[in-house]
Amino acid sequence: MMRKRDRGLSLAEMLIAFVLVLLLLLYTISSFVSSNRYIKRGKEYSTALFLSQSKMEALQVTPMADLSLGEGHFEGEFERYAYTVELLPWEDDIQQLQVHVTSPRGAVARISTLRQVQTYQGIVADQATNTVVYSKPGSSTLFSWDDKTNGPRTQLPKPLPGGEAGALAGFPGWNLLWAADMANNTLVPYKEADPEPWGTPVSFPNLTDQGFGPTRIAGICMDVMGNFVFAADWSNRGVWIYTDGLPGLPVGFHENRPHAPVSPPLGIPSGVATDPAGSVVLVADTENQCLRKLFVNLGSPTSRPDGYDSEDLERAPKVGYWLKERMRHPQGMGAPQGVALNSTGWVAYTVDRAYLYQMIESQPGQYEWKRFRLDPELAEASPSGLTLDEFNNLIFLVTKNGELWKYHIPSNDFDRLDQ
């Protein structure tokens, strides 16, 4: 019997098999290509995210007035990555800073943060005469208030030439005030009794080649003798020390740089205050919502302050010591806007957008805190600085729009003065 020969694939079956194999091959290649494309896009997104974070870190230490908004490209190996920087309204004096980075394949990384519009007004008081001198935003004129006669508000002679008066230091009536020129980033002496009261501006050293940014002053203070002027630099997160009249020390900025603690670091300062001798400096840290303390002893900077253990202190080279502790109310506090210190150096006052705080250091490192809720109208105007009239138990406050207020210690009674 003849066996029937096995029949092979027909032409149609072969074509169908070939098409199936081809489709499978195309799918495999397509999957590989898509996977490779997604991997590359994922890598580009990671790079874009890294670049956006780096860009934001640089912008966060840049003063608001110096922010470069708009579009641009990175340099070097990342030149194909584009970025956009925007500043959008958020609430009151808070704005939202946004950074968008786009990769060559269109991957977009976005990052944003909130920034407060940096405006710092100055206020100083003479305890003997109840006279207050303060600045107003955008003005080159200094304003005076005689609280003994309940006003009226007057202007001091001669506006600051070509500048904008911000932070203030000194004592009205003593014929020596200092003003921070916010427009030109200088310190300018003011002698009320002189025919030409404004003196020669003092410029800060340019340290951009050492990694510092441009100096931006938030607050200044002076000792009773006028030997020290301490200036809080919110751009570089440090304190400048200007010396004038100290034996053995040249007139100028001590060490020609701002001084700052390392661990923990100082955040963005909003003001400074000192005791009559200039030996204790308190700094209001808005970023970390606390107060920091610097002990100044330029004659013997390695001498540790009495009552503090060495582990509680950090050396401030050629200056003294920083207290490591971040001092704040036990229930927390908002961003402090300025600080005032009494003549003993043991009682301090600061203010945020809700409360006025009193801190009494009964023993080194031991604090008693009180807080007083602000008048709603004062809270809405947002305090920008304060000064202490110790003899009359008064706190004077200036707001970011230039209003002048008074607080009676400890009655919790706030009064608007310059209406």
C-alpha positions in Angstrom: 0.0 0.0 0.0 1.4 3.3 -1.0 2.0 5.8 1.9 0.7 9.3 1.4 3.5 11.9 1.4 3.2 14.5 4.2 2.1 17.7 2.8 4.2 20.9 3.6 2.9 24.4 4.2 1.1 26.0 1.5 2.1 29.4 0.1 -0.8 31.1 1.9 0.2 29.6 5.2 3.7 30.6 4.7 2.6 34.2 4.0 0.4 34.2 7.1 3.3 32.9 9.2 5.6 35.5 7.8 3.2 38.3 8.5 2.7 37.1 12.1 6.5 36.8 12.6 6.9 40.3 11.1 4.2 41.8 13.3 5.8 40.2 16.4 9.2 41.6 15.3 7.7 45.0 14.7 6.0 45.0 18.1 9.2 43.9 19.8 11.2 46.7 18.0 8.5 49.2 18.8 8.4 48.3 22.4 12.2 48.5 22.6 12.2 51.9 20.9 9.4 53.2 23.1 11.1 51.9 26.2 14.3 53.5 25.2 12.5 56.7 24.5 10.8 56.7 27.9 14.1 55.9 29.6 15.7 58.9 27.8 12.7 61.1 28.6 12.9 59.9 32.2 16.6 60.8 32.4 15.8 64.2 30.9 13.1 64.8 33.4 15.4 63.9 36.3 18.0 66.3 34.8 15.3 69.0 34.4 14.2 68.5 38.0 17.8 68.8 39.2 18.3 71.9 37.2 15.0 73.5 38.5 16.0 72.8 42.1 19.5 74.3 41.5 17.9 77.3 39.9 15.5 77.7 42.7 18.3 77.5 45.3 20.1 80.3 43.6 17.0 82.4 43.4 16.1 81.9 47.0 19.3 83.7 48.1 18.8 86.4 45.5 17.1 89.6 46.8 13.7 90.1 45.3 14.7 93.3 43.7 17.5 91.5 41.8 15.5 88.5 40.6 15.9 88.0 36.8 12.5 86.9 35.6 11.6 85.5 32.1 13.0 82.8 29.9 16.5 81.6 29.3 18.8 78.6 28.7 21.3 76.9 30.9 25.0 76.9 29.9 27.5 74.3 29.1 26.4 70.7 28.8 22.8 71.7 29.7 22.4 74.4 27.1 19.5 72.6 25.4 17.5 72.9 28.6 15.3 76.0 28.8 13.9 77.6 31.9 11.2 80.1 32.8 11.2 82.1 36.0 7.9 83.7 37.2 6.8 85.7 40.2 3.1 85.6 40.8 0.8 87.3 43.4 -0.2 85.1 46.3 -1.4 87.0 49.4 -0.6 90.4 50.8 3.1 90.8 50.6 3.7 87.1 49.8 4.4 86.1 46.2 4.9 82.7 44.6 8.2 82.2 42.8 8.0 79.5 40.1 10.7 77.8 38.0 9.8 75.7 34.9 12.6 73.7 33.2 11.9 72.1 29.8 14.2 69.3 28.4 15.0 68.8 24.7 12.3 66.1 24.4 9.7 68.3 26.1 9.9 66.9 29.7 8.9 69.7 32.0 9.9 70.0 35.7 8.2 72.6 37.8 9.1 73.8 41.3 7.7 76.7 43.3 8.1 78.4 46.7 6.7 81.4 48.5 8.7 84.6 48.9 7.9 87.6 51.1 8.5 91.0 49.6 11.4 92.3 51.6 10.7 95.8 53.0 12.3 96.9 56.2 11.5 100.1 58.0 13.6 101.6 60.8 12.5 103.0 64.2 14.5 104.3 67.1 13.5 106.0 70.4 15.1 108.4 72.9 14.0 107.3 76.3 14.7 110.7 78.0 12.6 112.8 75.7 10.0 110.3 74.4 11.0 111.1 70.9 10.7 108.5 68.1 12.3 108.6 64.7 11.2 106.2 62.0 11.3 105.7 58.2 8.5 105.1 55.7 8.6 102.8 52.6 9.9 104.5 49.5 10.8 107.7 51.3 14.1 109.5 51.7 12.8 111.5 54.6 13.0 110.6 58.3 9.9 111.2 60.4 9.8 112.2 64.1 7.1 111.8 66.8 7.1 113.5 70.2 5.1 111.2 72.4 5.3 113.5 75.4 3.1 116.0 73.5 1.3 113.3 71.5 2.6 114.5 68.2 2.2 115.8 65.7 4.4 113.9 63.2 7.2 116.0 61.8 9.9 115.6 59.3 13.6 115.8 60.1 15.6 118.3 58.1 16.9 117.3 54.7 16.0 114.0 53.0 18.6 111.4 52.3 20.2 112.5 49.0 19.4 110.1 46.2 18.5 107.3 48.5 15.7 105.5 50.4 15.9 105.4 54.2 15.2 102.0 55.7 16.7 100.5 58.9 17.8 103.0 61.6 20.2 102.9 64.6 21.0 105.4 67.3 19.2 107.7 69.7 17.2 110.8 68.6 18.6 114.0 70.0 22.1 112.7 70.5 23.2 114.1 67.2 24.1 110.7 65.7 21.8 108.4 63.9 22.6 105.8 61.2 20.3 104.9 58.3 20.5 102.1 55.9 20.1 103.4 52.4 18.0 100.7 50.8 18.4 102.1 47.3 22.3 102.2 47.3 23.0 99.5 50.0 25.1 101.8 52.2 25.1 103.0 55.8 24.8 106.8 56.1 25.4 108.8 59.3 22.9 111.5 60.2 23.7 114.4 62.6 20.5 116.3 63.4 22.2 119.5 64.6 24.5 119.9 61.6 23.5 122.3 58.7 24.1 119.4 56.3 23.0 116.4 58.5 23.8 113.6 56.1 27.4 112.4 56.2 29.5 110.3 53.9 27.9 107.0 53.0 29.8 103.8 54.1 29.8 101.1 51.4 30.0 97.4 52.1 32.9 95.4 50.7 32.2 93.6 47.4 32.6 89.9 48.2 31.0 88.4 45.1 34.3 86.8 44.1 34.2 84.9 47.5 30.8 83.5 46.9 28.8 86.2 48.7 25.8 87.9 47.2 25.2 91.7 47.1 24.6 93.1 50.6 21.0 93.8 51.6 20.4 95.3 55.0 17.3 94.4 57.0 18.1 96.1 60.4 20.9 97.9 62.2 21.6 98.8 65.8 24.3 100.8 67.6 25.8 100.8 71.1 25.4 103.8 73.4 28.9 105.2 72.7 28.6 104.8 68.9 31.6 102.5 68.7 29.7 99.7 67.0 27.1 99.5 64.3 25.7 96.0 63.7 23.9 95.4 60.4 21.8 92.3 59.6 22.4 91.2 56.0 19.4 89.1 54.9 21.0 88.4 51.5 24.1 86.7 52.9 22.4 85.6 56.2 24.9 87.2 58.5 25.8 90.2 60.6 28.3 93.0 59.7 30.2 94.7 62.5 31.2 98.3 61.8 33.7 99.7 64.3 34.5 103.4 64.9 36.5 104.8 67.8 37.7 101.5 69.4 41.4 101.6 70.5 43.6 99.3 68.4 40.9 98.7 65.7 40.6 100.5 62.4 37.5 102.3 61.4 35.5 100.0 59.1 33.9 96.6 58.8 35.5 94.1 61.2 37.2 91.3 59.1 35.5 92.8 56.0 32.8 90.2 55.9 29.5 89.3 57.5 29.6 87.0 60.5 27.3 84.0 60.8 27.0 80.8 62.8 27.5 77.4 61.1 25.6 74.9 63.2 22.8 75.7 63.3 23.0 78.3 60.5 21.4 81.7 60.6 18.3 82.1 58.4 17.1 85.3 56.8 17.5 88.1 59.5 15.0 90.9 59.8 16.6 93.0 62.5 19.2 93.3 65.3 19.4 94.8 68.7 22.3 95.3 71.1 22.9 96.2 74.7 24.5 99.6 75.7 28.0 98.2 75.5 27.6 96.4 72.2 28.6 93.1 73.9 25.4 91.2 73.2 23.6 91.2 69.9 20.2 89.6 69.3 19.2 88.7 65.7 15.6 88.1 64.6 15.6 85.1 62.3 12.5 85.1 60.1 13.4 82.0 58.2 13.8 79.8 61.3 11.2 81.8 63.3 13.4 82.4 66.3 16.0 84.7 67.9 19.7 84.1 67.8 22.4 85.6 70.1 25.9 86.7 69.4 28.4 87.5 72.2 30.9 90.2 71.0 34.3 90.5 72.6 36.7 91.9 69.9 39.4 92.4 72.5 39.4 88.8 73.8 37.2 86.8 71.3 38.2 83.4 72.8 36.9 84.4 76.3 33.7 82.4 76.8 30.7 84.3 78.2 29.9 83.5 81.8 27.2 81.0 82.6 27.2 79.1 79.4 28.7 75.6 78.7 31.1 75.2 75.9 28.8 72.7 74.1 26.1 75.5 74.0 28.3 77.9 72.1 30.0 78.1 68.7 33.1 80.1 68.1 32.7 83.3 66.0 36.3 83.7 64.9 37.8 87.1 66.0 34.4 88.2 67.3 33.3 86.0 70.2 30.7 83.3 70.4 27.3 82.4 68.9 24.7 80.8 71.2 23.6 77.6 69.3 20.1 77.7 70.8 17.3 79.0 68.6 15.2 81.0 71.1 11.5 81.0 70.5 8.2 81.0 72.5 7.3 77.5 73.9 4.1 77.5 71.7 6.1 78.6 68.7 6.2 81.9 66.9 5.8 83.3 63.4 8.5 85.1 61.4 9.9 87.8 63.8 10.0 91.3 62.3 12.7 93.1 64.3 13.9 92.9 67.9 14.5 95.2 70.8 16.7 94.7 73.9 16.7 96.5 77.2 19.7 98.1 78.9 20.6 94.9 80.9 20.6 92.8 77.8 18.4 90.2 79.6 14.9 91.4 78.4 14.0 91.2 74.7 11.0 92.0 72.6 10.1 90.9 69.1 6.9 90.8 67.0 5.4 88.7 64.3 2.1 89.1 62.4 0.0 88.0 65.3 1.8 88.6 68.6 4.2 90.8 70.5 6.7 88.7 72.5 8.6 89.4 75.7 11.6 87.1 76.5 13.2 87.4 79.9 16.5 85.5 80.4 16.4 85.1 84.2 19.6 83.0 84.2 21.9 82.1 81.3 19.9 79.8 79.1 16.7 80.0 81.1 13.9 82.0 79.5 10.5 83.2 80.6 8.2 84.1 77.7 5.0 86.1 77.4 3.1 87.1 74.3 0.4 89.7 73.6 -2.0 89.5 70.7 -1.7 92.4 68.3 -4.5 94.8 67.6 -6.3 93.5 64.5 -5.6 96.7 62.6 -1.9 96.5 63.5 -1.7 92.9 62.5 -3.3 93.6 59.1 -0.8 96.5 58.5 2.0 94.0 59.3 4.8 95.2 61.7 8.2 95.8 60.3 10.2 96.9 63.3 10.0 98.0 66.9 12.0 99.9 69.5 11.9 100.1 73.3 11.3 103.1 75.6 12.5 101.4 78.7 12.0 104.3 81.1 8.3 104.7 80.2 7.5 101.0 79.6 6.6 101.6 76.0 7.1 99.7 72.8 6.9 101.7 69.5 6.3 99.8 66.3 6.4 100.8 62.6 4.5 98.8 60.0 5.4 97.9 56.4 3.2 100.8 55.1 4.8 103.3 57.5 2.2 103.4 60.3 3.4 104.2 63.8 2.0 102.3 66.8 2.5 102.3 70.6 2.2 99.5 73.1 1.9 100.1 76.9 3.7 97.4 78.8 2.0 95.3 80.2 -1.5 96.6 79.6 -2.0 94.9 76.2 -3.2 98.3 74.9 -2.1 99.2 71.4 -2.6 102.8 70.0 -2.2 104.1 66.5 -0.3 107.4 66.7 0.2 109.1 63.3 -3.3 109.1 62.0 
